[in-house]
Amino acid sequence: MSAAQRRPAAAPQKGQLRIDLRDSFASSRHAHLERSDGAWRLRDEGSRNGTLVNGQRAQAGEVVPLRDGDLIEISHTFFLFRDAARGLA
């Protein structure tokens, strides 16, 4: 299915940020990041091509703890995870 044929995902709720990737191998709802109890976690949303954290595949629905400096791969797109922005307390 091409990116043009995909149905758009639901709009983000208050307090959420949605990032749309121009990557034809990424699912419309590929992965979810959340902060809970002071720690960040990633969950693959059942994506077709999977999500990798530091080269290790996250299984669909699996919650993977994230640490500062982790490399997240969503199809052909890479993200460097930073626990906090510079200058924020």
C-alpha positions in Angstrom: 0.0 0.0 0.0 1.4 3.4 -0.9 1.6 6.3 1.4 -1.1 8.0 -0.7 -3.5 5.1 -0.2 -3.1 4.9 3.6 -5.9 6.2 5.8 -4.7 9.0 8.2 -4.4 8.0 11.8 -6.5 9.7 14.4 -5.5 13.1 15.5 -3.3 13.2 18.6 -5.0 13.8 22.0 -4.1 16.7 24.3 -0.5 16.2 25.6 0.6 14.1 22.7 2.7 14.7 19.7 2.3 12.9 16.4 5.2 12.7 14.0 4.4 11.8 10.4 7.2 10.2 8.5 7.7 10.4 4.7 8.9 6.8 4.7 6.9 4.4 2.6 8.0 1.5 4.8 6.7 3.1 8.0 3.2 2.2 9.2 0.7 5.0 9.9 0.7 4.0 13.6 4.2 2.5 13.9 5.3 3.1 17.5 4.3 4.9 20.6 6.6 6.6 23.2 5.4 7.4 26.6 6.8 8.6 29.9 5.6 6.9 33.0 7.1 7.0 36.6 9.9 9.2 35.3 11.1 6.8 32.6 10.5 6.7 28.8 9.3 3.6 27.1 8.6 2.6 23.5 6.0 0.2 22.2 5.7 -1.1 18.7 2.1 -0.8 17.6 2.1 -3.9 15.4 3.9 -2.3 12.5 4.5 -4.3 9.4 8.3 -3.7 9.2 9.0 -3.5 12.9 10.8 -1.1 15.2 14.4 -1.5 16.4 16.0 -0.1 19.5 19.8 -0.3 19.3 19.5 -2.9 16.6 17.2 -5.1 18.6 13.7 -5.7 17.3 10.8 -4.8 19.6 8.0 -7.3 19.3 4.4 -6.0 18.6 3.0 -4.7 21.9 6.3 -5.1 23.8 7.3 -2.3 26.0 11.0 -1.4 25.7 12.6 0.9 28.3 14.5 3.8 26.6 17.8 5.3 27.8 19.5 8.5 26.8 21.4 7.9 23.6 19.4 4.9 22.3 19.0 4.6 18.5 15.4 4.0 17.4 14.9 2.7 13.8 11.5 3.0 12.2 11.9 1.6 8.7 14.5 3.8 6.9 14.2 6.6 9.5 16.5 6.9 12.5 16.0 8.8 15.8 18.5 9.4 18.5 16.6 9.3 21.8 17.5 12.1 24.3 16.1 11.8 27.8 15.9 15.6 28.3 16.3 18.7 26.3 19.3 20.9 27.1 18.5 23.7 29.4 15.4 22.1 31.0 15.4 21.2 34.7 
